[in-house]
Amino acid sequence: MNNLDSGGRSLPAPLGPVAGIAVAAAKAVDGFLVGVDLVPDDRDGYAVLEVNSTPGLRGADQHARADVYTVAARAMARLLTAGDHSAIR
């Protein structure tokens, strides 16, 4: 069961304000392909709700301009082709 299946909503957000937060959250847990759930805070910003090591990409896929699954697979393939296996644990 995930947040969307539990009645949560996926809303589009401008990439600029959330990208840095999401990348910092992923780095904090030493993650490569993670799902970072963000919620609006009371200061017109965003707060990290959770970081998922096995993300469901359905919410991101609903609002993305590209196929999120293909983008993720290509990013992993580039790392592996370059010999960087640090993302695989």
Secondary structure in CASP SS format (residue, H / E / C, confidence):
PFRMAT SS
TARGET T0000
AUTHOR 0000-0000-0000
METHOD secondary structure of the structure
MODEL  1
M C 1.00
N C 1.00
N C 1.00
L C 1.00
D C 1.00
S C 1.00
G C 1.00
G C 1.00
R C 1.00
S C 1.00
L C 1.00
P C 1.00
A C 1.00
P C 1.00
L H 1.00
G H 1.00
P H 1.00
V H 1.00
A H 1.00
G H 1.00
I H 1.00
A H 1.00
V H 1.00
A H 1.00
A H 1.00
A H 1.00
K H 1.00
A H 1.00
V C 1.00
D C 1.00
G C 1.00
F C 1.00
L C 1.00
V C 1.00
G E 1.00
V E 1.00
D E 1.00
L E 1.00
V E 1.00
P E 1.00
D C 1.00
D C 1.00
R C 1.00
D C 1.00
G C 1.00
Y E 1.00
A E 1.00
V E 1.00
L E 1.00
E E 1.00
V E 1.00
N E 1.00
S C 1.00
T C 1.00
P C 1.00
G C 1.00
L C 1.00
R H 1.00
G H 1.00
A H 1.00
D H 1.00
Q H 1.00
H H 1.00
A C 1.00
R C 1.00
A C 1.00
D C 1.00
V H 1.00
Y H 1.00
T H 1.00
V H 1.00
A H 1.00
A H 1.00
R H 1.00
A H 1.00
M H 1.00
A H 1.00
R H 1.00
L H 1.00
L H 1.00
T H 1.00
A C 1.00
G C 1.00
D C 1.00
H C 1.00
S C 1.00
A C 1.00
I C 1.00
R C 1.00
END
